[in-house]
Amino acid sequence: MSPAVVLSPRPLALAVAALLAGSALTAQAGTDATDIDTVHVTASQIARQALGTSTITAEDIAKRPPANDIAELLRTMPGVNLTGNSASGQYGNNRQIDLRGMGPENTLILVDGKRIGARDAVRMGRSGERNTRGDTNWVPAEMIERIEVLRGPAAARYGSGASGGVVNIITKRPTGDLTGAVDLYGLVPEHSAEGGSERVGLQLSGPMTDTLSFRLYGNLNKTDADSLDLNRQYATNPNAVPPAGREGVKNRDVNALLRWDITTDQVVEFEAGTSRQGNIYAGDRAVSTTGTSTGVDLAALAEGEAETNRMYRNTGAITHRGRWGDVTSRVTAAVEAVNNSRINEGLAGGPEGSFNGTDWSTSRLRNYQLDGEVSFPTSLGSAENIWTLGFEYLDSRLTDPYSMSQSSSSGGGIPGLSADRARGKADAQTTAVFVEDNIYLGERWIVTPGLRFDHHSQFGNNTSPSLNAQFRINSDWVVKGGIARAFKAPNLYQSNPDYLYYTRGNGCPNALPSLGAGCYMRGNADLKAETSLNKELGIEWAPQSGWQASLTYFHNDYKDKIQAGYTQIGLTADTKGRIFRWENAPKAIVQGLEGNLVIPLLGEQGNRLKWSNNFTYMVENENKSTGQPLSVIPKYTVNTMLDWQATDKLSVLLTGTFYGKQKPATANINNDPRCTGSCDPSIALQDRGAYNIWGVSARYRVTGTVSFGFGVNNLADKRLFREANSSDAGAATYNEPGRAYWASLRFGF
């Protein structure tokens, strides 16, 4: 048997406490400060014993830079997929990050530990989808130091929206010397109907005085939209607008950070940033219509590369980090101001979610956040502890008059609507405290109990206990497990009783058809928070030779998922229109397996040639109240990568991803059964079969400051097409682009 770890608990606990403080505090401005700046997402570093933790480094990003959105890289991690927030297929090419099958809305995105909530300014439609690209595209790829992905029970301490997990994007910090770089990137697709990309970025950082340092970056990025002809073969008729390809996007980002090292133990940072994201329209709409939407010429908009939505995001933050002997602290005050301007979309009937004219409207979201934590070691009997105590206050205020403008008289008057409904205002406040304790029990056990308490201004109180543990069998083998209760508060659309959707009849539930005056769907101020009891158990093997393997089973009991309701709550005053509202579904189950295998082939621990693999297998992903999948995701995903350091200057990467079959929902949003193959095959909902994508890339360092890269995505040119804009296509609601060639260049100074 291999010997057990012989580090004594007390020195280990103190070492981790020092890491929590961030050793960079001991340096003056002008030294590289990394650890201290990333404390928030992993406030107890040793609590990373959870098997659901993955890291993408700056070196990984340089070897295979994304065309635009870092979601392209995140999808290669275990437990990660790209999907919509439901199985509806709406906005299918705007897939977002999904962790362990819990959906994008249960994936919390952070930048340097600060919540990102821009997508919350986008209206949530009746299907549970938002017409948004998500929040993984606010930081240029070249400015990222690393990305940490935390899945499962260990993510519960981050509060609402982390039931699936947390993605923390950690940016590069000020450097000890004055340095800078210009980054260029371009991608050219082999097929002219698919959109290419180009990007230019500038970064500059360094000392200003002995105690002041700065970091500044800017970024311009454009990804072209796919041609309207890309999915032409799946148009409903020769004159119809075909299913939309991937929309384009234009990014502008500027960010500045000033760091003040007051003493070797006290640091204050001031940060401000502004970003603009505008789309390039590709013909998308919420449902599979013939190509016009209340007189709007969708084809003309797409062919003219029109911009139909613009997102402006301005941020500011002040952070203090301190060390007081063995005690460390951090306090952050942050503000996020989002203006979401877009062409108005329908709020009723078939055009719901599709353009209903050429007028624009703007929703405004303001998020104010104050949070902090303190960490310190203690001794309790023979056990050594590292405690983390923290608090969080979040104030979210939404103003969206247009989304509240659906008439309440179309199907008869609705009682209880606010007199000032036209103002479109909604807000919610959350106050939270949490405690976490890393307990070292001898040389083999680390046990981490935790407790978080949240008070939400609308739904009330929530308590999230957690327990994670690891047992070291010997120096090579570790057994790890965890259990936690996570939650998600209703969003500001679902919980607003002034938010209405109306249908004249076709959108009424199958079991409760229109009585002649249609149906309303209404927001619900009495919604409960979604909750999930997340469990995982796994084993990890990591000998000193560079081999590594792990296998994890995860199981989430998902309760009170918020969805458009099927239970009638009343009738309109005059004409007997049915009234429904958003409601909590009783139960859903998500369970599966994750694993990884790293094989060193050449060099010390594989530093010359290494073969890395990971997989995700979904056992179950089902809403038990409807029998439908929570989202459309592959049955399995396998990622494989051969990393060859050919010389000290040249590295080569071969990557492959295998996706399993994807099965669609067998009922639409009205819970109407759909044909699944037992009826006329011409109208059967289609599965998306298994497929695989390969890529190759290389990076060459010319000097210490100049490097270039090049590569080919989708070597075998395996293309998938979108067959419809909604659930009519079954699982075939997104495009997989074909072969493309890219190159990148970095000039450092």
C-alpha positions in Angstrom: 0.0 0.0 0.0 1.2 3.4 -0.8 2.0 5.6 2.2 -0.6 8.0 3.5 -0.1 11.8 3.2 2.0 12.8 6.2 1.5 16.6 6.2 0.3 17.5 9.7 -3.1 19.2 9.8 -2.0 22.5 11.5 0.7 23.5 9.0 -1.6 22.5 6.2 -4.5 24.5 7.6 -2.2 27.6 8.0 -0.9 27.1 4.4 -4.4 27.1 3.0 -5.3 30.2 5.1 -2.3 31.9 3.6 -3.5 31.0 0.2 -6.9 32.4 1.0 -5.3 35.7 1.8 -3.5 35.6 -1.4 0.3 35.7 -1.1 0.3 38.6 -3.6 -0.6 40.8 -0.7 3.0 40.6 0.4 4.1 42.2 -2.8 4.0 45.9 -3.7 2.1 47.1 -6.7 4.2 46.0 -9.7 4.3 42.3 -8.8 2.0 39.8 -10.4 -1.0 39.5 -8.2 -3.0 36.4 -9.0 -4.1 34.4 -5.9 -5.4 37.3 -3.9 -7.6 38.5 -6.8 -9.4 35.2 -7.2 -10.3 34.3 -3.7 -14.1 34.9 -4.0 -15.2 32.0 -6.2 -13.1 29.5 -4.2 -13.0 31.2 -0.8 -12.0 27.9 0.8 -9.5 26.5 -1.7 -9.4 23.2 -0.1 -13.1 22.9 -0.6 -12.3 22.2 -4.2 -12.2 18.5 -3.2 -15.4 18.3 -5.2 -14.8 16.2 -8.3 -17.0 18.6 -10.3 -14.2 21.1 -10.7 -12.4 21.9 -14.0 -10.0 24.7 -15.0 -9.2 26.2 -18.4 -5.9 28.1 -18.3 -4.7 31.0 -20.5 -2.4 28.5 -22.2 -5.3 26.3 -23.1 -7.1 29.3 -24.6 -4.1 30.4 -26.6 -3.8 26.9 -28.1 -7.4 26.9 -29.3 -8.9 30.4 -29.1 -12.7 30.7 -29.5 -14.0 32.6 -32.5 -16.0 34.8 -30.2 -17.7 33.2 -27.2 -15.8 31.2 -24.5 -18.7 28.8 -24.5 -16.9 27.1 -27.4 -14.2 26.1 -24.9 -16.4 25.5 -21.9 -18.4 22.9 -23.8 -15.3 20.6 -23.8 -15.3 20.3 -20.0 -17.0 17.3 -18.3 -20.6 17.9 -17.4 -20.9 20.8 -19.8 -23.2 21.1 -22.8 -24.7 23.9 -24.9 -28.5 23.9 -24.9 -31.6 26.1 -24.5 -33.4 26.6 -21.2 -36.2 24.2 -22.3 -36.9 21.5 -24.8 -38.9 23.9 -27.0 -36.1 24.5 -29.6 -36.8 28.2 -29.7 -33.7 30.4 -30.5 -31.9 27.1 -31.0 -28.7 28.6 -32.3 -28.4 30.8 -29.2 -27.4 27.9 -27.0 -25.9 28.6 -23.7 -23.8 26.8 -21.0 -25.6 24.0 -19.3 -24.0 22.2 -16.3 -25.1 18.7 -15.5 -28.4 19.0 -17.3 -29.8 21.7 -15.0 -30.2 24.4 -17.8 -28.5 27.7 -18.5 -30.7 29.6 -15.9 -29.1 27.4 -13.2 -25.6 28.2 -14.3 -24.2 31.2 -12.4 -21.6 33.3 -14.4 -19.0 35.3 -12.5 -16.2 37.5 -13.6 -13.5 37.8 -10.9 -16.1 36.5 -8.4 -18.8 39.1 -9.3 -22.2 38.1 -10.6 -23.0 38.8 -14.2 -26.8 39.2 -14.8 -27.1 40.9 -18.2 -29.3 38.2 -19.7 -31.9 38.9 -17.0 -32.7 42.1 -18.9 -34.1 39.9 -21.7 -37.8 38.9 -21.5 -38.5 35.3 -20.7 -41.1 33.8 -23.1 -43.8 31.3 -22.2 -41.5 28.4 -23.3 -39.0 29.4 -20.7 -36.5 30.7 -23.3 -34.9 34.1 -23.6 -33.7 35.5 -27.0 -30.1 36.0 -25.7 -26.6 34.7 -26.2 -26.1 34.5 -22.5 -23.3 36.0 -20.3 -20.1 34.2 -21.4 -19.1 36.8 -24.0 -18.3 39.9 -21.9 -14.6 39.3 -21.5 -12.2 39.0 -24.4 -10.6 35.5 -24.6 -7.1 37.0 -24.5 -7.7 38.8 -21.2 -8.6 35.6 -19.3 -6.1 34.2 -16.9 -8.2 31.1 -16.3 -11.8 29.8 -16.1 -12.9 27.8 -13.2 -16.0 25.6 -13.5 -17.5 24.3 -10.3 -20.3 21.7 -10.7 -22.5 20.0 -8.1 -22.9 20.4 -4.3 -19.8 22.6 -3.8 -21.5 25.4 -5.9 -24.5 25.7 -3.5 -22.7 28.3 -1.3 -23.0 30.8 -4.2 -26.8 31.1 -3.7 -29.5 31.6 -6.3 -28.9 30.4 -9.8 -26.0 28.0 -9.0 -28.0 24.7 -8.8 -26.1 23.5 -11.9 -22.9 25.1 -11.0 -20.6 28.2 -11.3 -18.4 29.4 -14.1 -15.9 32.0 -12.8 -14.0 33.9 -15.5 -10.8 35.2 -13.9 -9.1 38.0 -15.7 -5.4 38.9 -15.9 -4.1 41.2 -13.2 -1.6 44.1 -13.2 2.0 43.0 -13.8 5.2 43.9 -12.2 6.7 45.6 -15.3 5.0 47.8 -17.9 3.8 45.2 -20.5 1.3 45.2 -23.2 0.1 43.1 -26.2 -1.9 43.4 -29.4 -3.9 40.3 -30.3 -5.3 39.5 -33.7 -7.6 36.7 -34.7 -9.4 35.7 -37.8 -11.6 32.7 -38.8 -12.6 31.9 -42.4 -15.2 29.2 -43.0 -14.9 26.9 -46.0 -18.6 27.3 -46.8 -19.5 30.8 -47.9 -23.0 30.5 -46.3 -21.4 30.4 -42.8 -20.2 33.4 -40.9 -16.5 34.2 -40.3 -14.9 36.1 -37.4 -12.3 38.7 -36.8 -11.0 40.2 -33.6 -8.4 42.7 -32.4 -7.5 43.3 -28.8 -5.2 45.6 -26.9 -4.0 45.2 -23.3 -1.6 47.3 -21.2 -0.6 46.9 -17.5 2.1 47.8 -15.1 3.1 50.0 -12.2 2.4 53.7 -11.9 4.2 54.3 -8.6 5.5 52.1 -5.8 2.0 51.5 -4.5 -0.2 52.0 -7.6 -0.6 49.7 -10.6 -3.1 49.5 -13.5 -4.6 47.3 -16.1 -6.3 48.4 -19.3 -7.8 46.4 -22.1 -10.0 47.0 -25.2 -11.5 44.6 -27.7 -13.3 44.8 -31.0 -14.9 41.6 -32.3 -17.2 40.8 -35.2 -18.7 37.5 -36.2 -20.8 37.5 -39.4 -24.2 36.0 -39.5 -24.9 32.8 -41.5 -26.5 33.3 -44.8 -30.3 33.1 -45.1 -29.7 30.3 -47.6 -27.8 28.0 -45.2 -30.9 26.0 -44.1 -32.9 26.7 -47.3 -33.7 23.0 -47.9 -35.8 23.0 -44.7 -38.1 26.0 -45.6 -41.8 25.2 -45.3 -42.3 26.2 -48.9 -40.3 27.8 -51.7 -41.4 31.3 -50.8 -40.9 31.0 -47.1 -38.0 32.3 -45.0 -36.0 29.2 -44.1 -35.0 28.3 -40.6 -32.4 30.8 -39.3 -28.7 30.0 -39.1 -26.4 31.5 -36.4 -26.8 35.2 -35.9 -23.7 37.4 -36.0 -22.5 39.6 -33.2 -20.4 42.7 -32.9 -18.6 43.3 -29.6 -16.9 46.4 -28.1 -15.3 46.1 -24.7 -13.2 48.5 -22.6 -12.1 47.9 -19.1 -9.8 49.7 -16.6 -8.5 48.6 -13.2 -6.5 50.6 -10.7 -4.8 48.7 -7.8 -3.6 50.4 -4.7 -1.3 48.5 -2.3 -1.8 50.6 0.8 0.5 48.3 2.8 1.8 44.8 2.2 -1.4 43.5 3.9 -4.0 45.9 2.5 -5.1 46.2 -1.1 -7.9 48.3 -2.7 -9.0 47.9 -6.4 -11.1 50.2 -8.4 -12.6 48.8 -11.7 -14.8 50.2 -14.4 -15.9 48.8 -17.7 -18.2 49.3 -20.6 -19.4 46.8 -23.3 -21.7 46.9 -26.3 -23.0 43.8 -28.0 -25.1 44.1 -31.1 -26.4 41.2 -33.2 -26.4 40.7 -37.0 -29.8 39.3 -37.8 -29.9 35.9 -39.5 -33.7 35.4 -39.8 -34.5 33.9 -36.4 -38.0 34.0 -34.9 -39.6 32.1 -32.0 -41.9 29.9 -34.1 -41.8 28.4 -37.6 -43.8 30.9 -39.5 -43.6 31.5 -43.3 -41.3 34.4 -43.0 -43.3 37.5 -42.2 -44.3 38.6 -38.7 -47.1 41.2 -38.6 -45.8 42.7 -41.8 -42.1 42.6 -41.0 -40.0 41.4 -43.9 -37.6 39.0 -42.1 -35.8 38.1 -45.3 -35.0 41.8 -46.0 -33.6 42.2 -42.4 -31.4 39.2 -42.7 -30.1 40.0 -46.2 -29.4 43.5 -45.1 -27.4 42.3 -42.1 -29.6 44.4 -39.9 -29.0 44.9 -36.2 -32.1 44.0 -34.3 -30.9 44.0 -30.7 -28.2 45.9 -28.8 -27.0 45.2 -25.3 -25.1 47.9 -23.4 -23.5 46.8 -20.1 -21.6 49.2 -17.8 -20.0 48.1 -14.6 -18.1 49.5 -11.7 -16.6 47.9 -8.6 -14.5 48.6 -5.5 -12.8 45.7 -3.7 -10.8 45.7 -0.5 -8.7 42.7 0.5 -6.9 42.5 3.8 -4.8 40.2 5.9 -4.8 40.5 9.7 -2.4 37.9 10.9 -4.0 34.6 10.2 -7.3 36.3 9.3 -8.1 37.4 5.8 -11.0 39.4 4.5 -12.5 40.7 1.3 -15.4 43.2 0.7 -16.7 44.1 -2.7 -19.3 46.7 -3.8 -20.3 46.4 -7.4 -22.9 47.8 -9.8 -24.1 46.5 -13.2 -26.2 48.7 -15.5 -27.7 46.9 -18.5 -29.8 48.5 -21.3 -31.3 46.0 -23.6 -32.6 47.6 -26.8 -34.4 45.5 -29.5 -37.1 45.5 -32.1 -40.4 44.8 -30.3 -41.5 41.2 -30.2 -45.0 39.9 -30.0 -46.6 39.1 -26.6 -49.6 37.2 -28.0 -50.5 34.2 -30.1 -48.3 32.8 -32.8 -46.1 35.8 -33.2 -45.1 35.6 -29.5 -41.4 36.1 -29.4 -41.2 37.2 -33.1 -41.0 40.8 -34.4 -44.4 42.5 -34.5 -43.3 45.8 -36.2 -40.3 48.0 -36.7 -40.4 50.0 -33.4 -37.7 49.5 -30.8 -38.0 49.4 -27.0 -35.5 49.3 -24.2 -35.5 47.3 -20.9 -33.2 48.6 -18.2 -31.8 46.4 -15.5 -29.7 47.6 -12.5 -28.0 45.2 -10.2 -26.4 46.5 -7.0 -24.2 44.0 -5.1 -22.4 44.2 -1.7 -20.7 41.1 -0.5 -17.7 40.0 1.6 -16.2 37.2 3.5 -13.6 36.5 6.2 -11.5 33.4 6.6 -9.5 32.2 9.6 -8.0 29.0 11.1 -8.9 27.6 14.5 -8.2 24.4 16.5 -11.1 22.5 18.1 -9.7 19.5 20.0 -7.6 17.4 17.7 -9.2 18.9 14.6 -7.8 21.8 12.6 -10.4 24.1 11.0 -10.5 26.9 8.4 -13.6 28.9 8.7 -15.2 31.1 6.0 -18.0 33.5 7.0 -19.6 35.7 4.5 -22.5 37.9 3.5 -24.2 39.1 0.3 -26.7 41.7 -0.6 -28.2 41.9 -4.1 -30.7 44.5 -5.3 -32.1 44.0 -8.8 -34.4 46.6 -10.5 -36.0 46.0 -13.9 -37.9 48.5 -16.0 -39.4 47.0 -19.1 -42.6 48.9 -20.1 -43.0 47.1 -23.4 -43.1 43.6 -22.0 -45.9 44.7 -19.7 -48.0 46.2 -22.5 -50.1 43.2 -23.6 -53.7 44.3 -23.3 -55.8 42.8 -20.6 -59.0 43.4 -22.5 -58.3 41.1 -25.5 -60.0 38.2 -23.8 -61.9 40.1 -21.1 -60.7 42.0 -18.1 -58.3 40.5 -15.7 -58.7 41.4 -12.0 -55.8 42.4 -9.9 -53.5 44.2 -12.4 -51.6 47.2 -11.0 -52.8 50.6 -11.8 -49.3 51.6 -12.8 -48.7 48.5 -14.8 -47.6 50.5 -17.9 -44.5 51.6 -16.1 -43.2 48.0 -16.3 -41.3 48.1 -13.1 -40.2 45.1 -11.0 -37.6 44.6 -8.3 -36.3 42.1 -5.8 -33.8 42.2 -3.0 -31.8 39.3 -1.5 -29.9 39.3 1.7 -27.7 36.3 2.6 -25.2 35.0 5.1 -23.2 31.9 4.9 -20.6 29.9 6.9 -18.3 27.1 5.8 -15.8 25.1 7.8 -13.0 22.9 6.4 -12.3 20.4 9.1 -9.1 18.3 9.0 -9.6 15.1 10.8 -6.3 13.4 11.0 -4.2 12.9 7.9 -6.9 11.3 5.7 -10.2 13.1 6.2 -11.3 16.6 5.2 -14.9 17.4 5.9 -16.6 20.6 4.8 -20.0 21.4 6.3 -21.6 24.6 5.1 -24.8 26.6 5.6 -26.3 29.5 3.6 -29.4 31.5 4.6 -31.1 33.8 2.1 -34.0 36.1 2.5 -35.7 37.1 -0.7 -38.1 40.1 -0.7 -40.7 38.1 -2.7 -40.7 34.4 -1.9 -39.2 34.7 1.7 -36.5 32.6 3.3 -34.3 29.8 2.0 -31.8 27.6 3.8 -29.1 25.8 1.9 -27.1 23.3 3.9 -24.2 21.4 2.4 -21.7 18.7 3.3 -18.7 17.8 1.3 -16.0 15.3 2.3 -12.9 13.6 1.0 -11.1 10.5 2.3 -7.6 9.8 1.1 -7.1 6.1 0.9 -3.4 6.5 0.1 -1.2 9.0 -1.8 -2.8 8.0 -5.1 -6.4 7.3 -4.4 -9.1 9.7 -2.9 -12.8 9.1 -2.4 -14.9 12.3 -2.6 -18.6 13.0 -2.1 -21.0 15.8 -1.3 -24.7 16.7 -0.8 -26.2 20.2 -0.8 -29.5 22.0 -1.2 -29.4 24.6 -3.9 -32.0 27.1 -5.1 -33.0 29.6 -7.7 -35.3 32.5 -7.1 -38.1 33.3 -9.6 -36.9 35.9 -12.2 -38.4 39.4 -12.5 -40.7 38.3 -15.3 -42.1 35.1 -13.8 -42.9 36.7 -10.5 -44.5 39.8 -11.9 -48.4 39.5 -12.0 -48.5 42.3 -14.5 -46.6 40.3 -17.1 -49.1 38.8 -19.5 -49.1 36.5 -22.6 -52.4 36.1 -24.5 -53.5 33.5 -27.1 -56.8 33.5 -29.0 -57.0 29.8 -28.7 -54.2 27.8 -30.4 -51.9 28.4 -27.4 -54.3 27.2 -24.8 -53.4 23.9 -23.0 -54.6 20.7 -24.8 -56.8 19.7 -21.9 -58.3 23.2 -21.4 -59.1 24.6 -24.9 -60.4 28.1 -25.5 -64.0 28.8 -24.4 -64.2 31.4 -27.2 -62.1 34.2 -25.7 -58.7 32.6 -25.6 -56.3 32.2 -22.7 -53.9 34.4 -20.6 -50.6 33.4 -19.0 -49.8 35.6 -16.1 -46.8 36.2 -13.8 -47.2 34.8 -10.3 -46.1 36.7 -7.2 -46.6 33.5 -5.1 -44.1 31.4 -6.8 -41.8 29.3 -4.7 -38.1 29.2 -5.3 -36.8 26.3 -7.4 -34.8 23.9 -5.2 -32.5 21.0 -5.9 -31.0 18.4 -3.7 -27.6 17.8 -5.4 -25.6 14.7 -4.6 -22.3 13.3 -5.9 -20.0 10.5 -5.1 -16.8 9.6 -6.9 -13.2 8.4 -6.8 -10.0 9.9 -8.1 -6.7 8.4 -8.9 -3.7 10.7 -9.3 -0.2 9.1 -8.9 2.9 11.2 -9.2 3.6 9.8 -12.7 1.2 12.1 -14.4 -1.6 9.6 -14.9 -5.0 10.8 -13.7 -8.5 9.2 -13.7 -11.8 9.9 -12.0 -15.4 8.7 -12.0 -18.3 10.6 -10.5 -22.0 9.8 -10.1 -24.3 12.8 -9.7 -28.0 12.9 -8.8 -30.1 16.0 -8.5 -33.7 15.9 -7.1 -35.1 19.1 -8.8 -38.3 20.4 -7.2 -40.6 23.4 -7.9 -39.1 24.1 -11.4 -40.9 27.2 -12.6 -42.9 26.7 -15.9 -45.9 28.0 -17.7 -48.9 26.5 -15.9 -51.6 24.1 -17.1 -53.9 24.7 -14.2 -56.7 27.3 -14.7 -56.8 29.8 -11.9 -59.9 31.8 -13.1 -61.8 33.4 -15.9 -61.8 36.9 -17.3 -64.6 39.2 -16.1 -66.7 39.4 -19.3 -66.0 36.9 -22.1 -64.8 33.8 -20.2 -61.2 33.8 -21.2 -59.2 31.3 -19.3 -56.5 32.6 -17.0 -53.3 30.6 -16.2 -50.1 31.6 -14.5 -46.5 30.5 -14.1 -46.4 27.7 -11.5 -44.0 25.3 -9.8 -43.7 21.9 -11.2 -43.6 19.1 -8.6 -40.4 17.3 -9.4 -37.7 16.6 -12.0 -34.7 14.2 -11.9 -31.3 14.8 -13.3 -28.6 12.1 -12.9 -25.6 10.9 -14.8 -21.9 10.1 -14.8 -18.7 12.1 -15.3 -15.2 11.0 -15.7 -11.8 11.8 -17.0 -8.6 10.0 -18.0 -5.2 11.6 -18.5 -2.4 9.5 -20.0 1.2 10.8 -20.1 2.9 9.5 -23.2 6.2 11.3 -23.5 8.3 13.4 -21.1 8.1 14.0 -17.4 4.4 13.5 -16.4 3.5 13.9 -20.1 4.9 17.4 -20.5 5.9 16.4 -24.1 3.0 14.4 -25.2 -0.2 13.9 -23.2 -3.6 12.3 -24.0 -6.5 13.8 -22.1 -10.1 12.5 -22.1 -13.3 13.3 -20.3 -16.9 12.1 -20.7 -20.4 12.9 -19.5 -23.3 10.3 -19.6 -26.8 11.4 -18.8 -28.9 8.7 -17.2 -32.0 10.8 -16.7 -33.1 14.4 -17.4 -36.8 14.6 -17.0 -39.6 16.8 -15.7 -41.7 14.2 -13.8 -44.9 16.3 -14.1 -44.9 16.3 -17.9 -42.6 13.4 -18.7 -40.6 15.7 -21.0 -36.9 16.4 -21.0 -35.8 19.6 -19.2 -33.7 20.5 -22.3 -32.3 18.8 -25.4 -28.8 17.5 -24.6 -26.8 14.6 -25.9 -27.1 11.2 -24.2 -23.3 11.2 -23.9 -20.4 13.6 -24.7 -16.8 12.4 -25.0 -13.9 14.9 -25.4 -10.5 13.7 -26.3 -7.3 15.8 -26.8 -3.7 14.9 -27.8 -1.4 17.6 -26.7 2.1 17.5 -28.2 4.9 19.9 -27.2 6.9 19.3 -30.3 9.7 21.7 -29.4 10.2 24.4 -26.8 8.5 26.8 -29.2 6.0 24.6 -31.1 2.9 22.9 -29.6 0.4 20.9 -31.6 -3.1 20.0 -30.5 -5.5 17.4 -31.9 -9.1 17.5 -30.5 -12.2 15.4 -31.0 -15.7 15.5 -29.5 -18.3 12.7 -29.7 -21.9 13.6 -29.1 -24.6 11.0 -28.5 -28.2 10.9 -29.7 -30.4 13.9 -28.7 -34.1 13.2 -28.2 -36.7 15.9 -28.4 -39.8 16.6 -26.3 -42.8 14.6 -27.3 -45.3 17.4 -26.4 -45.3 21.1 -27.2 -45.5 24.1 -24.8 -49.3 23.5 -24.6 -48.7 19.9 -23.4 -50.2 18.7 -26.7 -48.8 15.3 -27.7 -46.6 15.2 -30.7 -46.0 12.5 -33.2 -42.9 10.5 -32.2 -42.8 7.9 -35.0 -46.0 5.9 -34.4 -47.9 8.0 -36.8 -47.2 9.4 -40.3 -43.3 9.5 -40.5 -43.4 12.7 -42.5 -44.5 14.6 -39.3 -42.6 12.6 -36.7 -40.4 14.6 -34.4 -36.8 13.8 -35.3 -34.0 12.7 -33.0 -30.5 14.2 -33.7 -28.2 11.3 -34.2 -24.8 10.8 -32.8 -21.9 12.7 -34.5 -18.3 13.7 -33.9 -16.2 16.9 -34.6 -12.4 16.9 -34.9 -10.0 19.8 -35.0 -6.3 20.5 -35.1 -4.2 23.5 -34.1 -0.7 24.6 -33.6 1.0 27.5 -31.7 4.5 28.8 -32.3 6.4 31.2 -30.0 8.7 33.3 -32.2 10.2 35.1 -29.2 9.1 35.6 -25.6 6.6 38.2 -26.6 5.6 37.2 -30.1 3.6 34.1 -31.0 1.2 33.0 -33.6 -1.3 30.1 -34.0 -3.3 28.5 -36.7 -5.7 25.6 -37.0 -8.6 23.9 -38.7 -12.0 23.4 -37.0 -14.2 20.5 -38.0 -11.6 18.7 -40.0 -14.1 16.2 -41.5 -16.5 18.9 -42.4 -19.4 17.4 -40.5 -22.2 19.8 -40.9 -25.6 19.8 -39.2 -28.6 21.9 -40.3 -31.4 23.5 -38.4 -34.7 22.1 -39.7 -37.1 24.6 -38.0 -37.1 27.5 -35.6 -39.0 25.7 -32.8 -40.1 22.2 -31.6 -41.4 21.3 -35.1 -37.8 20.2 -35.8 -37.5 17.9 -32.9 -33.9 17.9 -31.8 -32.6 19.4 -35.0 -33.0 23.1 -33.9 -29.4 24.2 -34.2 -26.5 24.4 -36.8 -23.1 22.8 -36.4 -20.8 24.8 -38.7 -18.5 23.0 -41.2 -14.8 23.2 -41.7 -13.1 26.5 -41.0 -9.6 27.9 -40.9 -8.3 30.2 -38.2 -5.1 32.1 -37.4 -4.0 34.2 -34.4 -1.1 36.5 -33.8 0.2 38.2 -30.6 2.6 41.0 -30.4 3.8 41.6 -26.9 5.9 44.6 -25.6 
